[in-house]
Amino acid sequence: MLTLRIWDLPTRLFHWLLALCLVGLVITGNVGGNAMVWHFRFGYVVFSLLLFRVLWGLMGGHWSRWSSLPLGFSSLRRYLQGRGQASDLAGHNPLGAWSVLAMLFFLSLQVGTGLISDDEIANMGPLSSSVSGAWVSAATHWHKHWGKLLLILLVLIHLLAIAWYSWRKRQALVQAMWHGDKVLQNPVLATVDSSRTRWIALALMALAATAVAFVVLPGS
């Protein structure tokens, strides 16, 4: 058995910050009123995190890169037939890879619709005045109803999958995403998680936050 670094620190921080923001978004969105100020703030943080994750998927540690995701149909079929390779147990397995893409896609859609939503009472997205009323109406409906419900469903499926892998396959997925290491039977390429890569991640996060500020701040 080998203990290898799989998830670099920036990926782990992204994961847990995103989880906290999603909890905050659900709570503030349901409370409404003055809590909507924080709903917008959480949304902007998620926007920044998503931009960072896109960049980190190109420059991050090996198992955090888009190129490491086993998205091919042959990989999915092999995994479902119980013939997974060593890489399927190291990073995201084929099912997990597709669930990651689904989560990121619908999160991006939720952020995008939030930017142009308008509840016609007290809250409007920073870009709602830049699109037509039809687009605002459609975006608001999606953001407040189907988009929110779909994301909650995806999160529940994600949690159930983690519980199933922990119970049936004895894979400590939560612990690995906390400290970054996995105990594996077969050697695989360990991810690079050095001070240099962490500084690069910090610079990319600053770049993503600056881009979000440019989009959402008045007069930008």
C-alpha angles and dihedrals in degrees: 000000000000129000109214135173106247107158117048120218096256091055091049093049090048091053097050096040090051091050092051092048092051090053090048092048094052093047097045093042092055095043093049121174114077090353088073089078087067091041089062092045093051088048092054091050090052089049089054093046092051092051089048092050092053090054094041089053086065100040108022134096119309098263092044094058123102089232090064094058110107097223100151120115091233091056091050093048093047091050094048089050090056095251098114120157128234090264090059089066096042107056126002114333117226093268092046092048092057091045089053091053091047092050094048093046096052092041088055090048090050092050092047094050090045091057091059100033125117124186090194089231114073109321131071132163117252092247099041092104090057097066136053124276091249091057091046091051094048093045093049093050092049094044095050098040127012096023094051094045093047093051092049088051092050091050091050091050089049092052092046090050091052091050091048094050090048094049103037104027100028092230113153097213096158093050091048091053088049102050100015100235132110130194107228136178096217129047117252134169110287117223121248110246106169136143089260094056091046092054089049089052091050090052091049091050090051089050091050093048091049091052091051091049089052090053101044106032117094114256094018 
